């Protein structure tokens, strides 16, 4: 499906972005293994999260929809999951595959996890290795590629130092450790998103979160209390509209109810470093997650360096940061971001290739890129999404600031995380 985006000078309005994808995944998984009925509001009803929901249903969990975004989950506890009678399909969702591998490795039955052609190319050895140290039996295709065949069994607790800051790896290990009895310690080289830890604490588990490690305390038996979850808006989804508002010549955009968890808000720090005019209003706590409304105004941006410990807190926003860099004064350097090479696509390659196709000057490095601006972009051509929702949405925001617009191929992939993105973008263009 092609998506034609025309240039726009004015971005204005008041919008709400869909629920946080990371929290939505985790709320479905954790409420399924809690004891009793949980209620979720604001769940992201995008393809990735629906994949997780479908798998939990296949594992015997009753999940009922009350209204859009509102669900009731009948949790069966840590021992209540049932063996599925078919392969479990994660679709395009790496979060589903990585988290559920940890969960299923500790069950007393056999499972197979697969996904679409893109997910089957993404490396899973990063989770297979540490889970195997806990005693997990997991088979894969070459180099740790899905489908993953999992023979669940009793696992052993461990102390493990993450080779890179990764919320998915950390969460996979924590889910695997829930049915162990000894203490599990996960040491982090840098801070990564902490939704799993927050939710486990909220469910009553004895879990300690320190600056550089998470400690799941020893217990003869564990159980999770049911949840009442209100999912805030996804800051990764909001980032595209923040960028559109900053780059516009006119207008003012208010994005309501956005999660601003410190482990996810690196993008906002980069925007401030680039002299972007944003204001956080009505700060509050929503279901254990800090939340705010974000006011965005057109800004004269400055180049900056994005590197080091902030990278895990904005890894998904780097494609849209690269769009900001094109129109900012001076050089923007993005480095220490090798993780982008193993996302839905090689996002460094994708950004560089499509930017060059558009005549944008950009330098590709192994761990990032360099962009000097401001640059004028003519557009008027067709570009490729690489079956990656964030590349597609970043190119859409870029198109707003070209002379002739852009046509984006493969835009249907946007539905994996942001089903109403196109409609919402059209709504704020004036």
Buried (B, 14 or more C-beta within 10 A) or exposed (E): EEBEBEBBEBBBBEBBBBBBBBBBBBBBBBBBBBBBBBBBBBBBBBBBBBBBBBBBBBBBBEBEEEEEBEBBBBBBBBEBBEBBEEEBBBBBBBBBBBBBBBBBBBBEBEBBBBBBEBBBBBBBEBBBBBBBEBBBBBEBEEEBBBBBBBBBEEBBBBEBEBEBBBBBBBBBBBBBBBBBEEBBBBBBBBBBBBBBBBBBBBBBBEBEEEEEBBBBEEBEEBBBEBBEBBBBBBBBBBBBBBBBBBBBEEBBBBBBBBBBBEBBBBBBBBBEBBBBBBEBEEEEEBBBBBBBBBBBBBBEBBBBBBBEEBBBBBBBBBBBBBBBBBBBBBBBBBBBBBBBBBBBBBBBBBBBBBBEEBEBEBEBBEBBBBBBBBBEBEBEBEBBBBBBBBBBBBBBBBBBBBEEBBBBBBBBBBBBBBBBBBEBBEEBBE
